[in-house]
Amino acid sequence: MNKPGPAHQVFWYAQQPEAEQLRSAITADVVIVGGGMAGMSAAYRFAQEGKHVVLLEQYYCGGGATGKSSGFITADSEVNLTHMIDLYGKTGAHRIWELGNSGTELIRTIVKEHGLECEYQEQDTSVLANSAAGFKEISQEHASRLEMGYESNLYTKQQLHAVVGTDQYYGALRYGPTFGINAFAYCQALKQVLKKMGVLVYEETPALTIEPRRVNTTHGSVAAEHVIVCTDQYAPKINVLKDDVFHAQTFLTMSAPLTPEQIAQIYPAGRVMAWDTDMIYTYFRSTPQNRILLGGANLLYTYDTKEKFHAPSMLKKFQNYWHSKFPHIPLQIEYMWPGLIGISKDMIPLAGHDKNHKSIYYISACSGLPWAAAIGNYCVEHIVHGRRDFDTYFNPYRSYIMRPWMQALLGKRLTFAINNAFTLLR
């Protein structure tokens, strides 16, 4: 008898939270559109600065890309430190990397200061080499991290059991201090903190139009001095950065709980959050309930414009991957879901004022939760304290390898693929 397939739903969305909708015209100092990591981080920091804040979310806080994510809290995401050095030189790379690390610490601080229940787990980050070329790549990253003064440990194939309980990789890079969370639970817990700080949070309240100093919703509106737009997938619907943000589709699966003995076999030297060195990489970590969260993508679905909830080829890929790497640990996948990650043409976040209306500030394409938190914080420091040191790096209207006329000729999907490939391979 065949085992039933996985449920095609986000594991953490079993129970939809209560939501309050905006149903009137109100005013505030700041209105934030988007209740993901960037928007909620910005709301938290604006509230700390004494601003009257309104946050609008079209579904419920954490119900978009943030809540569907793997919950890896590490600055190392789509572009690693070595690539940052290639792009910006050592000084620029170090400054940007420290900004990413500040996002990690902001999330950690909020969790600990407010006692957020979000399955927080201290786990080192590990990059696992899938080939000899992959080991050369992580060796370079190891050298880059040491040169910049960051923790880093490199392991050969013979030393793999200091990271994972398998000999099916060519080596590993391991470092901390990083951690994992249930990002949906984090957002829902932080929502309660924001309310206590005086932030008005309205869910199931989509923004219909963005205007200078005003956001119009289905049943109401918010007039504010500052409009902060923190959205990726929803951006084209409100005509925001529609030619500058694209979405890479990834898939996540959640296994049935494993035994403590099986977890110890996978992580003989302590739990880690891991991904491999393939360009379209596979990644995994364990949850406090001893489930394995296993994710990744492939070329067939990466640039798909709509979430694909039924993807049997991806399920097969995950099953084959796990069996090839950990053949001694059977894994039953119980849940599987897609997510669209907002990315820019060079995989660096977009943040800055609208070119025509300085009251509107955009935050988008933050690949990785720490980057979203860091840019949310930077937005506040920019607006409240006049910080400007990263404006050029994250300018939403910056130039790219592929010029606008090339995008018009080749199409958005191919343009993004070429720009992203160049960023990773340069």
C-alpha positions as CSV (number, residue, x, y, z in Angstrom):
1,M,0.0,0.0,0.0
2,N,1.4,3.4,-1.0
3,K,2.0,6.0,1.6
4,P,-0.1,9.2,1.3
5,G,1.7,12.2,-0.2
6,P,2.5,15.3,1.8
7,A,-0.1,17.9,2.6
8,H,0.4,20.9,0.3
9,Q,0.2,23.6,2.9
10,V,2.6,25.7,5.0
11,F,3.3,23.6,8.1
12,W,3.1,26.7,10.4
13,Y,-0.3,27.9,9.1
14,A,-2.5,25.3,10.7
15,Q,-4.5,27.9,12.6
16,Q,-5.2,31.4,11.1
17,P,-4.8,34.1,13.7
18,E,-7.4,36.7,14.5
19,A,-7.1,39.8,12.4
20,E,-8.3,43.4,12.8
21,Q,-9.1,45.3,9.6
22,L,-8.8,49.0,9.0
23,R,-12.3,50.4,8.4
24,S,-11.9,54.2,8.6
25,A,-9.7,57.1,7.6
26,I,-6.9,57.7,10.2
27,T,-3.6,59.6,10.5
28,A,-0.2,58.7,11.7
29,D,3.5,59.7,11.6
30,V,4.4,56.6,9.6
31,V,2.4,54.1,7.7
32,I,4.1,50.8,6.8
33,V,2.7,48.5,4.1
34,G,3.7,44.9,4.7
35,G,3.8,42.8,7.8
36,G,6.9,40.7,7.0
37,M,10.3,40.9,8.6
38,A,11.2,44.2,7.0
39,G,8.0,45.9,7.8
40,M,7.7,44.7,11.3
41,S,11.4,45.5,12.1
42,A,10.8,49.0,10.8
43,A,7.6,49.4,12.8
44,Y,9.4,48.2,16.0
45,R,12.3,50.7,15.5
46,F,10.0,53.6,14.6
47,A,7.9,52.9,17.7
48,Q,11.1,52.9,19.8
49,E,11.8,56.4,18.3
50,G,8.5,57.6,19.6
51,K,6.7,57.7,16.2
52,H,2.9,57.0,15.8
53,V,3.0,54.0,13.5
54,V,0.3,52.2,11.5
55,L,1.1,48.8,9.9
56,L,-1.0,47.4,7.1
57,E,-0.8,43.7,6.0
58,Q,-2.9,42.3,3.2
59,Y,-3.2,38.8,4.9
60,Y,-1.8,38.4,8.4
61,C,1.7,39.3,9.8
62,G,4.2,36.7,8.6
63,G,1.7,35.3,6.1
64,G,3.9,36.0,3.0
65,A,7.5,35.1,2.1
66,T,8.7,35.6,5.7
67,G,6.4,33.0,7.3
68,K,7.0,30.5,4.5
69,S,10.7,30.7,4.8
70,S,13.2,28.3,6.3
71,G,13.9,30.6,9.3
72,F,17.7,30.6,8.8
73,I,19.0,33.6,10.7
74,T,22.4,34.2,9.1
75,A,23.7,37.1,7.0
76,D,25.1,34.5,4.5
77,S,22.3,34.1,2.0
78,E,22.2,34.5,-1.8
79,V,25.6,36.4,-2.0
80,N,28.3,35.2,0.3
81,L,31.2,37.2,1.8
82,T,33.6,36.3,-1.0
83,H,31.2,37.5,-3.6
84,M,30.6,40.7,-1.6
85,I,34.4,41.3,-1.7
86,D,34.4,40.8,-5.4
87,L,31.5,43.3,-5.8
88,Y,32.5,46.0,-3.4
89,G,36.1,45.4,-2.3
90,K,37.2,44.5,1.2
91,T,36.2,47.7,2.9
92,G,32.7,47.9,1.3
93,A,32.1,44.2,1.7
94,H,32.9,44.4,5.4
95,R,30.6,47.4,6.0
96,I,27.7,45.7,4.2
97,W,28.3,42.3,5.9
98,E,28.2,44.1,9.3
99,L,24.9,45.5,8.3
100,G,23.6,42.0,7.6
101,N,25.0,40.8,10.9
102,S,23.2,43.7,12.6
103,G,19.9,42.2,11.3
104,T,20.7,38.9,12.9
105,E,21.4,40.6,16.2
106,L,18.3,42.8,16.0
107,I,16.1,39.6,15.6
108,R,18.0,37.9,18.5
109,T,17.6,40.9,20.7
110,I,13.8,41.2,20.1
111,V,13.3,37.5,20.8
112,K,15.2,37.6,24.0
113,E,14.1,40.9,25.4
114,H,10.4,40.2,24.8
115,G,10.5,36.4,25.3
116,L,9.0,35.7,21.9
117,E,7.8,32.1,21.5
118,C,9.1,31.3,18.0
119,E,11.1,28.0,18.3
120,Y,14.4,29.9,18.7
121,Q,17.3,27.5,18.4
122,E,21.0,28.4,18.5
123,Q,22.5,26.5,15.5
124,D,25.7,27.1,13.6
125,T,25.6,27.7,9.9
126,S,27.3,25.1,7.6
127,V,28.0,25.1,3.9
128,L,28.4,21.5,2.5
129,A,30.6,21.0,-0.6
130,N,28.8,18.9,-3.2
131,S,32.0,18.5,-5.4
132,A,35.7,19.2,-5.5
133,A,34.9,22.6,-7.0
134,G,32.5,23.2,-4.2
135,F,35.2,22.5,-1.6
136,K,37.4,25.0,-3.3
137,E,34.6,27.5,-3.1
138,I,34.0,27.0,0.6
139,S,37.8,27.1,1.2
140,Q,37.9,30.5,-0.4
141,E,34.9,31.6,1.8
142,H,36.8,30.3,4.8
143,A,39.8,32.4,3.9
144,S,37.6,35.4,3.3
145,R,35.9,35.1,6.7
146,L,39.2,34.7,8.6
147,E,40.6,37.7,6.7
148,M,37.6,39.8,7.8
149,G,37.9,38.6,11.4
150,Y,34.8,36.3,11.4
151,E,34.6,32.9,13.0
152,S,35.2,30.1,10.5
153,N,36.1,26.4,10.6
154,L,36.9,24.3,7.5
155,Y,36.5,20.5,7.5
156,T,37.7,18.0,4.9
157,K,35.7,15.0,3.7
158,Q,37.5,12.9,6.3
159,Q,36.4,15.4,9.0
160,L,32.8,15.7,8.0
161,H,31.5,14.0,11.2
162,A,32.4,17.2,13.0
163,V,29.5,18.7,11.2
164,V,27.1,16.1,9.8
165,G,26.8,12.4,10.1
166,T,27.5,11.4,6.5
167,D,30.5,11.0,4.1
168,Q,28.5,12.1,1.1
169,Y,30.0,15.6,0.8
170,Y,33.5,16.8,-0.1
171,G,33.9,18.9,3.0
172,A,32.2,21.6,5.1
173,L,32.4,25.1,6.3
174,R,31.0,25.8,9.8
175,Y,30.6,29.0,11.8
176,G,28.3,30.9,14.2
177,P,26.8,32.6,16.1
178,T,23.6,32.0,14.1
179,F,20.2,30.5,14.9
180,G,16.9,29.3,13.5
181,I,13.3,30.4,14.2
182,N,9.7,29.8,13.2
183,A,9.4,33.1,11.3
184,F,5.6,33.0,11.2
185,A,5.4,32.6,15.0
186,Y,8.0,35.3,15.3
187,C,5.9,37.8,13.4
188,Q,2.7,36.9,15.2
189,A,4.4,37.2,18.6
190,L,6.1,40.5,17.6
191,K,2.6,41.8,16.5
192,Q,1.5,41.6,20.1
193,V,4.7,43.5,21.2
194,L,4.1,46.2,18.6
195,K,0.5,46.7,19.8
196,K,1.7,47.2,23.4
197,M,4.2,49.8,22.0
198,G,1.2,51.7,20.5
199,V,1.5,50.5,16.9
200,L,-1.8,50.1,15.2
201,V,-1.7,46.8,13.3
202,Y,-4.3,46.0,10.7
203,E,-4.4,42.6,8.9
204,E,-6.6,41.5,6.1
205,T,-6.1,45.1,4.9
206,P,-4.5,45.2,1.5
207,A,-3.1,48.5,0.2
208,L,-4.9,49.4,-3.0
209,T,-3.0,52.5,-3.9
210,I,0.1,54.2,-2.7
211,E,0.2,58.0,-2.8
212,P,2.5,60.7,-1.4
213,R,1.7,60.7,2.3
214,R,-1.3,58.4,1.9
215,V,-2.2,54.8,1.5
216,N,-5.7,53.8,0.5
217,T,-7.1,50.4,1.5
218,T,-10.3,48.5,0.8
219,H,-12.3,50.0,3.6
220,G,-10.2,52.9,4.8
221,S,-7.0,55.0,4.4
222,V,-4.0,56.2,6.3
223,A,-2.5,59.7,5.9
224,A,1.1,59.9,7.2
225,E,4.2,62.0,6.8
226,H,6.2,58.8,5.8
227,V,4.9,55.9,3.7
228,I,7.2,52.8,4.0
229,V,6.4,50.1,1.4
230,C,7.9,46.7,2.4
231,T,6.6,44.2,-0.1
232,D,7.9,41.9,-2.8
233,Q,5.3,39.6,-4.3
234,Y,2.5,42.2,-3.9
235,A,4.6,45.1,-5.4
236,P,3.3,44.8,-9.0
237,K,-0.3,45.0,-7.9
238,I,0.3,48.5,-6.5
239,N,2.6,49.4,-9.3
240,V,5.8,49.5,-7.2
241,L,9.2,48.7,-8.6
242,K,7.5,46.4,-11.1
243,D,10.6,46.2,-13.4
244,D,13.2,45.9,-10.6
245,V,11.9,43.1,-8.4
246,F,11.6,39.5,-9.4
247,H,10.7,36.3,-7.5
248,A,12.7,33.2,-7.3
249,Q,10.5,30.2,-6.3
250,T,11.7,27.8,-3.7
251,F,10.0,24.9,-2.0
252,L,10.1,23.7,1.6
253,T,9.1,20.4,3.1
254,M,8.6,19.3,6.7
255,S,9.2,15.7,7.8
256,A,7.6,13.6,10.4
257,P,9.4,13.8,13.7
258,L,12.6,11.8,14.0
259,T,13.8,10.1,17.1
260,P,16.5,11.8,19.3
261,E,18.8,9.0,18.2
262,Q,18.3,9.8,14.5
263,I,18.8,13.5,15.1
264,A,22.1,12.6,16.9
265,Q,23.2,10.6,13.8
266,I,22.5,13.5,11.5
267,Y,24.2,16.0,13.8
268,P,26.9,14.1,15.7
269,A,28.6,17.4,16.8
270,G,25.5,19.5,17.4
271,R,22.7,20.8,15.2
272,V,23.5,23.0,12.3
273,M,21.6,24.9,9.6
274,A,23.1,23.7,6.3
275,W,23.0,24.2,2.6
276,D,25.1,22.8,-0.2
277,T,27.3,24.5,-2.9
278,D,25.1,23.9,-5.9
279,M,24.1,27.2,-7.7
280,I,20.5,26.2,-7.0
281,Y,21.2,24.8,-3.6
282,T,19.4,22.4,-1.2
283,Y,19.2,23.3,2.4
284,F,18.0,21.8,5.7
285,R,17.8,22.2,9.5
286,S,16.0,20.5,12.3
287,T,13.1,22.0,14.4
288,P,12.7,21.7,18.2
289,Q,10.2,18.9,17.5
290,N,12.9,16.9,15.7
291,R,11.4,17.4,12.3
292,I,13.6,18.1,9.3
293,L,12.9,21.2,7.3
294,L,14.3,20.5,3.8
295,G,14.2,23.0,1.0
296,G,15.4,24.0,-2.4
297,A,14.4,24.6,-6.0
298,N,15.2,23.7,-9.6
299,L,15.5,25.5,-13.0
300,L,12.0,24.4,-14.0
301,Y,10.3,26.4,-11.2
302,T,12.9,29.0,-10.1
303,Y,11.5,31.8,-12.3
304,D,7.9,30.7,-12.3
305,T,5.6,33.7,-11.7
306,K,3.1,31.8,-9.6
307,E,3.5,29.6,-6.6
308,K,3.3,26.0,-7.6
309,F,1.7,24.0,-4.7
310,H,1.7,20.6,-6.5
311,A,5.2,19.9,-7.8
312,P,5.9,16.1,-7.8
313,S,9.3,16.5,-9.5
314,M,10.4,18.7,-6.5
315,L,9.1,16.1,-4.0
316,K,11.0,13.4,-5.8
317,K,14.2,15.6,-5.9
318,F,14.0,16.1,-2.1
319,Q,13.4,12.4,-1.4
320,N,16.3,11.4,-3.7
321,Y,18.6,14.1,-2.2
322,W,18.0,13.0,1.4
323,H,18.4,9.3,0.5
324,S,21.7,10.0,-1.3
325,K,23.1,12.0,1.6
326,F,21.7,10.2,4.6
327,P,20.7,6.7,3.4
328,H,20.7,5.4,6.9
329,I,18.0,7.9,8.1
330,P,14.6,7.4,6.5
331,L,12.6,10.6,6.1
332,Q,8.9,10.8,5.7
333,I,7.8,14.1,4.2
334,E,4.5,15.3,5.7
335,Y,4.1,18.8,4.3
336,M,5.3,20.7,1.2
337,W,4.8,24.3,0.1
338,P,6.2,26.9,-2.3
339,G,7.4,30.4,-1.6
340,L,8.4,33.3,-3.8
341,I,11.5,35.1,-2.6
342,G,11.9,38.7,-3.8
343,I,15.2,39.3,-5.5
344,S,16.8,42.2,-7.3
345,K,18.8,42.0,-10.5
346,D,22.0,41.7,-8.5
347,M,20.6,40.0,-5.4
348,I,21.4,43.0,-3.3
349,P,18.4,44.6,-1.4
350,L,16.5,47.6,-2.7
351,A,16.0,50.5,-0.3
352,G,15.4,54.1,-0.8
353,H,13.0,56.9,-1.6
354,D,10.7,57.0,-4.6
355,K,12.4,59.1,-7.2
356,N,9.5,61.4,-7.5
357,H,8.0,61.5,-4.0
358,K,10.4,61.7,-1.0
359,S,7.6,60.8,1.4
360,I,7.5,57.2,0.0
361,Y,10.4,54.8,0.9
362,Y,10.7,51.4,-0.6
363,I,12.2,48.2,1.0
364,S,12.2,45.2,-1.2
365,A,14.2,42.2,-2.5
366,C,15.8,41.4,0.9
367,S,17.0,37.9,0.3
368,G,17.3,36.5,3.8
369,L,15.5,37.5,7.0
370,P,18.5,39.2,8.7
371,W,18.8,41.5,5.7
372,A,15.1,42.4,5.8
373,A,15.5,43.2,9.5
374,A,18.7,45.2,8.9
375,I,17.2,47.2,6.1
376,G,14.0,47.9,8.1
377,N,16.2,49.3,10.8
378,Y,18.3,51.3,8.3
379,C,15.2,52.9,6.9
380,V,14.4,54.2,10.4
381,E,17.9,55.5,11.0
382,H,17.8,57.1,7.5
383,I,14.5,58.9,8.1
384,V,14.8,59.8,11.8
385,H,18.6,60.4,12.1
386,G,19.7,61.2,8.5
387,R,21.8,58.2,8.0
388,R,23.1,58.0,4.4
389,D,26.0,55.6,4.3
390,F,24.2,52.7,2.4
391,D,22.0,54.8,0.2
392,T,24.1,54.2,-2.9
393,Y,24.5,50.5,-2.3
394,F,20.7,49.9,-2.0
395,N,19.4,52.6,-4.3
396,P,16.3,51.0,-6.0
397,Y,17.2,52.8,-9.2
398,R,20.8,51.8,-9.5
399,S,22.4,50.5,-12.7
400,Y,22.9,46.8,-13.6
401,I,24.8,44.7,-16.1
402,M,21.7,44.3,-18.2
403,R,20.4,47.7,-19.3
404,P,16.6,48.6,-19.4
405,W,16.5,48.3,-23.2
406,M,17.9,44.7,-22.9
407,Q,15.1,43.9,-20.5
408,A,12.5,45.2,-22.9
409,L,14.1,43.0,-25.6
410,L,14.8,39.8,-23.6
411,G,11.9,39.9,-21.1
412,K,12.1,40.3,-17.4
413,R,12.6,36.6,-16.5
414,L,15.7,36.2,-18.7
415,T,17.1,39.5,-17.7
416,F,17.0,38.6,-14.0
417,A,18.5,35.2,-14.7
418,I,21.5,36.7,-16.6
419,N,22.1,39.4,-14.0
420,N,21.9,36.9,-11.1
421,A,24.2,34.5,-12.8
422,F,26.7,37.2,-13.5
423,T,26.6,38.3,-9.8
424,L,27.3,34.7,-8.6
425,L,29.9,33.8,-11.2
426,R,32.0,37.0,-11.4
